[in-house]
Amino acid sequence: MPGAVMRSNWPLRAAIFLFVIFLIAVLSWLTQPPHEDPCANPQADVSAAVLADQPGEQDAMVNRAIILKGNCEKD
C-alpha cells in the first residue's frame, strides 16, 4: 500500500516544489536593488575618489569618474 500512496502524492509534491521555486524567483525579483542612472549623480564618483584610502584606488576611481563623465556628456 505505501507504493500507491507515493504514486498518488507525486502531483502534490511536484506542485509544492514548483510553488517554492516560483516563490523564490518572485522574492528574488522583488528584492533586487533598482538600477541607478550613473549620470544622475556624477559628483558621487569624484567624492569616492577623494575618499579612497590608497593612492592606487584613488587613481582608479578618478579614471572611472572621468570615463563616466565623458559618457554622460555624450548623451
PyMOL commands that place a pseudoatom at each C-alpha (Angstrom):
pseudoatom trace, name=CA, resn=MET, resi=1, chain=A, elem=C, hetatm=0, pos=[0.000, 0.000, 0.000]
pseudoatom trace, name=CA, resn=PRO, resi=2, chain=A, elem=C, hetatm=0, pos=[2.825, 2.529, 0.541]
pseudoatom trace, name=CA, resn=GLY, resi=3, chain=A, elem=C, hetatm=0, pos=[3.597, 2.415, -3.182]
pseudoatom trace, name=CA, resn=ALA, resi=4, chain=A, elem=C, hetatm=0, pos=[0.050, 3.514, -4.002]
pseudoatom trace, name=CA, resn=VAL, resi=5, chain=A, elem=C, hetatm=0, pos=[0.274, 6.432, -1.602]
pseudoatom trace, name=CA, resn=MET, resi=6, chain=A, elem=C, hetatm=0, pos=[3.542, 7.584, -3.163]
pseudoatom trace, name=CA, resn=ARG, resi=7, chain=A, elem=C, hetatm=0, pos=[2.070, 7.394, -6.658]
pseudoatom trace, name=CA, resn=SER, resi=8, chain=A, elem=C, hetatm=0, pos=[-0.936, 9.462, -5.658]
pseudoatom trace, name=CA, resn=ASN, resi=9, chain=A, elem=C, hetatm=0, pos=[1.180, 12.092, -3.844]
pseudoatom trace, name=CA, resn=TRP, resi=10, chain=A, elem=C, hetatm=0, pos=[3.600, 12.899, -6.664]
pseudoatom trace, name=CA, resn=PRO, resi=11, chain=A, elem=C, hetatm=0, pos=[1.399, 15.624, -8.247]
pseudoatom trace, name=CA, resn=LEU, resi=12, chain=A, elem=C, hetatm=0, pos=[1.073, 17.305, -4.869]
pseudoatom trace, name=CA, resn=ARG, resi=13, chain=A, elem=C, hetatm=0, pos=[4.835, 17.111, -4.274]
pseudoatom trace, name=CA, resn=ALA, resi=14, chain=A, elem=C, hetatm=0, pos=[5.540, 18.447, -7.758]
pseudoatom trace, name=CA, resn=ALA, resi=15, chain=A, elem=C, hetatm=0, pos=[3.093, 21.329, -7.225]
pseudoatom trace, name=CA, resn=ILE, resi=16, chain=A, elem=C, hetatm=0, pos=[4.699, 22.215, -3.889]
pseudoatom trace, name=CA, resn=PHE, resi=17, chain=A, elem=C, hetatm=0, pos=[8.172, 22.066, -5.434]
pseudoatom trace, name=CA, resn=LEU, resi=18, chain=A, elem=C, hetatm=0, pos=[7.123, 24.325, -8.322]
pseudoatom trace, name=CA, resn=PHE, resi=19, chain=A, elem=C, hetatm=0, pos=[5.425, 26.737, -5.920]
pseudoatom trace, name=CA, resn=VAL, resi=20, chain=A, elem=C, hetatm=0, pos=[8.578, 27.004, -3.804]
pseudoatom trace, name=CA, resn=ILE, resi=21, chain=A, elem=C, hetatm=0, pos=[10.693, 27.658, -6.913]
pseudoatom trace, name=CA, resn=PHE, resi=22, chain=A, elem=C, hetatm=0, pos=[8.172, 30.290, -8.058]
pseudoatom trace, name=CA, resn=LEU, resi=23, chain=A, elem=C, hetatm=0, pos=[8.169, 31.911, -4.612]
pseudoatom trace, name=CA, resn=ILE, resi=24, chain=A, elem=C, hetatm=0, pos=[11.978, 32.088, -4.538]
pseudoatom trace, name=CA, resn=ALA, resi=25, chain=A, elem=C, hetatm=0, pos=[12.006, 33.650, -8.020]
pseudoatom trace, name=CA, resn=VAL, resi=26, chain=A, elem=C, hetatm=0, pos=[9.404, 36.272, -7.068]
pseudoatom trace, name=CA, resn=LEU, resi=27, chain=A, elem=C, hetatm=0, pos=[11.190, 37.175, -3.833]
pseudoatom trace, name=CA, resn=SER, resi=28, chain=A, elem=C, hetatm=0, pos=[14.486, 37.440, -5.693]
pseudoatom trace, name=CA, resn=TRP, resi=29, chain=A, elem=C, hetatm=0, pos=[12.915, 39.742, -8.277]
pseudoatom trace, name=CA, resn=LEU, resi=30, chain=A, elem=C, hetatm=0, pos=[11.247, 41.920, -5.626]
pseudoatom trace, name=CA, resn=THR, resi=31, chain=A, elem=C, hetatm=0, pos=[14.381, 42.382, -3.548]
pseudoatom trace, name=CA, resn=GLN, resi=32, chain=A, elem=C, hetatm=0, pos=[16.727, 43.416, -6.368]
pseudoatom trace, name=CA, resn=PRO, resi=33, chain=A, elem=C, hetatm=0, pos=[18.052, 46.937, -5.971]
pseudoatom trace, name=CA, resn=PRO, resi=34, chain=A, elem=C, hetatm=0, pos=[16.814, 49.423, -8.551]
pseudoatom trace, name=CA, resn=HIS, resi=35, chain=A, elem=C, hetatm=0, pos=[19.087, 50.180, -11.468]
pseudoatom trace, name=CA, resn=GLU, resi=36, chain=A, elem=C, hetatm=0, pos=[20.635, 53.553, -10.841]
pseudoatom trace, name=CA, resn=ASP, resi=37, chain=A, elem=C, hetatm=0, pos=[21.484, 56.016, -13.572]
pseudoatom trace, name=CA, resn=PRO, resi=38, chain=A, elem=C, hetatm=0, pos=[25.239, 56.695, -13.350]
pseudoatom trace, name=CA, resn=CYS, resi=39, chain=A, elem=C, hetatm=0, pos=[24.676, 60.142, -14.881]
pseudoatom trace, name=CA, resn=ALA, resi=40, chain=A, elem=C, hetatm=0, pos=[22.211, 61.147, -12.145]
pseudoatom trace, name=CA, resn=ASN, resi=41, chain=A, elem=C, hetatm=0, pos=[24.927, 61.914, -9.583]
pseudoatom trace, name=CA, resn=PRO, resi=42, chain=A, elem=C, hetatm=0, pos=[28.365, 62.372, -11.179]
pseudoatom trace, name=CA, resn=GLN, resi=43, chain=A, elem=C, hetatm=0, pos=[29.700, 64.036, -8.030]
pseudoatom trace, name=CA, resn=ALA, resi=44, chain=A, elem=C, hetatm=0, pos=[29.462, 60.721, -6.172]
pseudoatom trace, name=CA, resn=ASP, resi=45, chain=A, elem=C, hetatm=0, pos=[32.314, 59.243, -8.229]
pseudoatom trace, name=CA, resn=VAL, resi=46, chain=A, elem=C, hetatm=0, pos=[34.527, 62.260, -7.596]
pseudoatom trace, name=CA, resn=SER, resi=47, chain=A, elem=C, hetatm=0, pos=[33.727, 62.130, -3.877]
pseudoatom trace, name=CA, resn=ALA, resi=48, chain=A, elem=C, hetatm=0, pos=[34.566, 58.425, -3.768]
pseudoatom trace, name=CA, resn=ALA, resi=49, chain=A, elem=C, hetatm=0, pos=[37.898, 59.100, -5.459]
pseudoatom trace, name=CA, resn=VAL, resi=50, chain=A, elem=C, hetatm=0, pos=[38.744, 61.781, -2.906]
pseudoatom trace, name=CA, resn=LEU, resi=51, chain=A, elem=C, hetatm=0, pos=[37.831, 59.495, -0.003]
pseudoatom trace, name=CA, resn=ALA, resi=52, chain=A, elem=C, hetatm=0, pos=[39.738, 56.453, -1.314]
pseudoatom trace, name=CA, resn=ASP, resi=53, chain=A, elem=C, hetatm=0, pos=[42.241, 55.059, 1.178]
pseudoatom trace, name=CA, resn=GLN, resi=54, chain=A, elem=C, hetatm=0, pos=[45.151, 54.176, -1.053]
pseudoatom trace, name=CA, resn=PRO, resi=55, chain=A, elem=C, hetatm=0, pos=[46.694, 56.134, -3.937]
pseudoatom trace, name=CA, resn=GLY, resi=56, chain=A, elem=C, hetatm=0, pos=[46.170, 53.262, -6.386]
pseudoatom trace, name=CA, resn=GLU, resi=57, chain=A, elem=C, hetatm=0, pos=[42.488, 53.216, -5.555]
pseudoatom trace, name=CA, resn=GLN, resi=58, chain=A, elem=C, hetatm=0, pos=[42.303, 56.984, -5.956]
pseudoatom trace, name=CA, resn=ASP, resi=59, chain=A, elem=C, hetatm=0, pos=[43.792, 56.809, -9.443]
pseudoatom trace, name=CA, resn=ALA, resi=60, chain=A, elem=C, hetatm=0, pos=[41.429, 54.045, -10.493]
pseudoatom trace, name=CA, resn=MET, resi=61, chain=A, elem=C, hetatm=0, pos=[38.383, 55.866, -9.147]
pseudoatom trace, name=CA, resn=VAL, resi=62, chain=A, elem=C, hetatm=0, pos=[39.418, 59.161, -10.745]
pseudoatom trace, name=CA, resn=ASN, resi=63, chain=A, elem=C, hetatm=0, pos=[39.763, 57.357, -14.071]
pseudoatom trace, name=CA, resn=ARG, resi=64, chain=A, elem=C, hetatm=0, pos=[36.309, 55.825, -13.594]
pseudoatom trace, name=CA, resn=ALA, resi=65, chain=A, elem=C, hetatm=0, pos=[34.809, 59.229, -12.765]
pseudoatom trace, name=CA, resn=ILE, resi=66, chain=A, elem=C, hetatm=0, pos=[36.382, 60.767, -15.869]
pseudoatom trace, name=CA, resn=ILE, resi=67, chain=A, elem=C, hetatm=0, pos=[35.110, 57.961, -18.108]
pseudoatom trace, name=CA, resn=LEU, resi=68, chain=A, elem=C, hetatm=0, pos=[31.589, 58.156, -16.690]
pseudoatom trace, name=CA, resn=LYS, resi=69, chain=A, elem=C, hetatm=0, pos=[31.538, 61.925, -17.000]
pseudoatom trace, name=CA, resn=GLY, resi=70, chain=A, elem=C, hetatm=0, pos=[32.602, 61.626, -20.639]
pseudoatom trace, name=CA, resn=ASN, resi=71, chain=A, elem=C, hetatm=0, pos=[29.899, 59.049, -21.321]
pseudoatom trace, name=CA, resn=CYS, resi=72, chain=A, elem=C, hetatm=0, pos=[27.258, 61.208, -19.663]
pseudoatom trace, name=CA, resn=GLU, resi=73, chain=A, elem=C, hetatm=0, pos=[28.222, 64.316, -21.647]
pseudoatom trace, name=CA, resn=LYS, resi=74, chain=A, elem=C, hetatm=0, pos=[27.737, 62.397, -24.924]
pseudoatom trace, name=CA, resn=ASP, resi=75, chain=A, elem=C, hetatm=0, pos=[24.089, 61.712, -24.097]
for i in range(1, 75): cmd.bond("trace and resi %d" % i, "trace and resi %d" % (i + 1))
show_as sticks, trace
zoom trace
